[in-house]
Amino acid sequence: MKSKKGSLEVVAGCMFSGKTEELMRLVRRAEYAKQSVITIKHRIDNRVHTACINSHAGRVLVASAADDVASLRAAIPQNIEVVAIDEVQFFPAEIFTVIEELVDRGVRVIAAGLDTDFRGQPFGVMPQLMTYADHVHKLSAICMQCGKDARWTQRLVNGKPADWNDPLIMVGAEDAYEARCRTCFSINKPVTLHGQTNRTA
């Protein structure tokens, strides 16, 4: 008889779309069902405390911090039933193998993260996880410019859109980022025409 496999649920969206809130909701449901759960966050997100995850709505959930595959593996007990990972986009690509192994041994994995970066490009391992997932919860926010559905994360520097060449990772909140719709999102993306590189605002 084959051993029962686990599952992967991915919670994806832009900033302020409620990804961490949804992760917390799924964790609470698992706890109500008396399943053993561990929540892990990337150590880079230390806006409040490295030993918990915090939603923008102010809710808090105790979590273990990790920053690479080795520390992630070390944090997960052998007989755990549910593993929840927040800010999964910050982990190296090797995390996919870890998640695949967990699912194969019967663990339910819930992974939440930004699906695109401040440039509007697929973020880290997220595309691979979303393809592999049994369920994808794709969330949207409200555009802070026009009020429509927002699926893009706009990084701001001194109130203006960040430059394409700025560092990929910069931890921040309302002071550095906005949720925006496709129309209001702005980035000076390089465009190559006839061997020359131009930029579009």
C-alpha positions as CSV (number, residue, x, y, z in Angstrom):
1,M,0.0,0.0,0.0
2,K,1.3,3.4,-1.0
3,S,2.0,5.9,1.8
4,K,-0.3,8.9,1.8
5,K,1.1,12.1,0.2
6,G,0.8,15.5,1.6
7,S,-0.2,18.7,-0.2
8,L,1.0,22.2,-1.1
9,E,-1.1,25.3,-0.8
10,V,0.4,28.6,-2.0
11,V,-0.9,32.0,-0.9
12,A,0.3,34.6,-3.4
13,G,-0.3,38.2,-4.2
14,C,1.1,41.7,-3.9
15,M,1.9,43.6,-0.7
16,F,-1.2,44.5,1.4
17,S,-3.3,41.7,-0.2
18,G,-3.7,39.8,3.0
19,K,-1.3,36.9,2.4
20,T,-0.1,36.7,6.0
21,E,-3.7,37.0,7.2
22,E,-4.7,34.1,5.0
23,L,-1.7,32.0,6.2
24,M,-2.7,32.7,9.8
25,R,-6.3,31.7,9.1
26,L,-5.2,28.4,7.5
27,V,-2.8,27.7,10.5
28,R,-5.6,28.4,13.0
29,R,-7.9,25.9,11.1
30,A,-5.2,23.3,11.3
31,E,-4.7,23.9,15.0
32,Y,-8.5,23.7,15.6
33,A,-8.3,20.3,13.9
34,K,-5.7,19.3,16.5
35,Q,-3.0,18.9,13.8
36,S,0.7,19.6,14.8
37,V,1.8,22.8,13.1
38,I,5.0,24.8,12.8
39,T,5.2,28.2,11.3
40,I,8.5,29.4,9.7
41,K,9.4,32.9,8.5
42,H,12.5,34.2,6.7
43,R,14.9,35.8,9.1
44,I,15.3,38.8,6.8
45,D,11.8,40.1,7.7
46,N,12.6,41.5,11.1
47,R,10.3,44.5,11.0
48,V,8.8,43.6,14.4
49,H,10.5,40.5,15.7
50,T,12.3,37.5,14.2
51,A,10.3,35.1,16.4
52,C,6.9,35.8,15.0
53,I,5.1,36.8,11.9
54,N,3.0,40.0,11.8
55,S,0.2,40.9,9.5
56,H,-0.4,44.5,8.3
57,A,-3.6,44.3,10.3
58,G,-1.6,43.8,13.5
59,R,-2.2,40.1,14.1
60,V,0.8,38.1,15.4
61,L,1.7,34.4,15.2
62,V,4.6,32.7,16.8
63,A,7.2,31.5,14.2
64,S,10.6,30.0,13.9
65,A,13.1,32.0,11.8
66,A,15.3,30.6,9.1
67,D,17.3,32.1,6.3
68,D,18.6,29.1,4.2
69,V,17.7,25.5,3.5
70,A,19.8,24.1,6.3
71,S,18.2,26.2,9.0
72,L,14.8,25.5,7.5
73,R,15.3,21.7,7.6
74,A,16.6,22.0,11.2
75,A,13.5,23.9,12.3
76,I,11.0,21.2,11.1
77,P,10.2,18.3,13.5
78,Q,10.2,14.9,12.0
79,N,6.6,14.0,12.8
80,I,5.0,17.4,12.0
81,E,1.7,17.4,10.1
82,V,1.5,21.0,8.8
83,V,4.4,23.3,7.9
84,A,3.5,27.0,7.2
85,I,6.1,29.2,5.6
86,D,5.7,33.0,5.3
87,E,7.7,35.2,2.9
88,V,8.8,32.1,1.0
89,Q,10.0,34.2,-2.0
90,F,13.1,35.2,0.1
91,F,14.3,31.6,0.4
92,P,16.8,30.2,-2.1
93,A,15.6,28.1,-5.0
94,E,16.6,24.9,-3.1
95,I,13.5,25.4,-0.9
96,F,11.5,23.8,-3.6
97,T,13.3,20.5,-3.0
98,V,12.6,20.7,0.7
99,I,8.9,21.4,0.1
100,E,8.7,18.5,-2.4
101,E,10.3,16.2,0.2
102,L,7.8,17.3,2.9
103,V,4.8,16.7,0.6
104,D,6.1,13.3,-0.4
105,R,6.3,12.2,3.2
106,G,2.7,13.3,3.9
107,V,3.1,16.8,5.2
108,R,0.7,19.6,4.3
109,V,2.7,22.6,3.4
110,I,1.3,26.2,3.2
111,A,3.6,28.7,1.6
112,A,2.8,32.4,1.4
113,G,4.8,35.0,-0.6
114,L,4.9,37.8,-3.1
115,D,4.3,36.5,-6.6
116,T,6.1,39.4,-8.3
117,D,8.9,41.8,-7.1
118,F,8.9,45.6,-7.3
119,R,9.9,45.4,-11.0
120,G,6.7,43.4,-11.7
121,Q,8.8,40.2,-12.4
122,P,8.2,36.7,-11.0
123,F,9.7,36.6,-7.6
124,G,12.2,33.8,-6.7
125,V,10.8,30.3,-6.4
126,M,7.2,31.5,-6.4
127,P,6.4,30.5,-10.0
128,Q,7.7,27.0,-9.5
129,L,5.7,26.6,-6.3
130,M,2.5,27.9,-7.8
131,T,2.9,25.4,-10.7
132,Y,3.5,22.5,-8.3
133,A,0.8,23.5,-5.8
134,D,-2.4,21.6,-5.2
135,H,-4.2,24.9,-4.5
136,V,-3.2,28.5,-5.2
137,H,-4.9,31.3,-3.3
138,K,-4.3,34.3,-5.5
139,L,-5.1,37.5,-3.6
140,S,-5.4,41.1,-4.6
141,A,-5.3,44.4,-2.8
142,I,-6.8,47.8,-3.4
143,C,-4.9,50.2,-5.6
144,M,-3.7,53.1,-3.5
145,Q,-3.9,55.4,-6.5
146,C,-7.3,54.7,-8.1
147,G,-9.1,52.2,-5.9
148,K,-9.3,49.3,-8.4
149,D,-8.1,45.7,-7.7
150,A,-4.3,45.8,-7.3
151,R,-2.0,42.9,-8.1
152,W,1.4,44.8,-8.3
153,T,3.8,46.0,-5.6
154,Q,5.0,49.5,-6.2
155,R,8.2,50.4,-4.4
156,L,8.7,54.1,-3.7
157,V,11.9,56.1,-3.0
158,N,11.2,59.6,-1.8
159,G,7.6,59.3,-3.0
160,K,8.6,58.3,-6.6
161,P,8.8,54.9,-8.3
162,A,12.0,53.0,-7.6
163,D,14.5,52.5,-10.4
164,W,14.8,49.2,-12.1
165,N,18.4,48.8,-11.0
166,D,17.7,49.3,-7.3
167,P,18.4,46.3,-5.0
168,L,15.8,43.5,-5.4
169,I,15.2,43.1,-1.7
170,M,14.3,46.0,0.6
171,V,12.2,45.2,3.7
172,G,9.6,47.9,4.4
173,A,5.9,48.6,4.7
174,E,3.6,51.6,4.0
175,D,6.5,54.1,3.9
176,A,8.2,52.3,1.0
177,Y,5.5,50.3,-0.9
178,E,2.1,50.7,-2.3
179,A,-0.3,48.2,-3.9
180,R,-1.2,49.3,-7.4
181,C,-3.3,48.1,-10.4
182,R,-1.7,47.3,-13.7
183,T,-2.5,50.8,-15.0
184,C,-1.1,52.7,-12.0
185,F,2.0,50.5,-11.6
186,S,5.2,52.3,-12.9
187,I,8.7,51.0,-13.5
188,N,11.4,52.2,-16.0
189,K,11.8,48.8,-17.5
190,P,14.7,48.4,-19.9
191,V,13.7,47.7,-23.5
192,T,16.2,46.5,-26.1
193,L,15.6,47.8,-29.6
194,H,18.0,47.1,-32.4
195,G,20.8,46.3,-30.0
196,Q,20.4,49.5,-28.0
197,T,18.9,49.6,-24.5
198,N,16.2,52.2,-23.8
199,R,13.9,52.7,-20.9
200,T,10.2,53.1,-20.6
201,A,8.6,54.8,-17.6
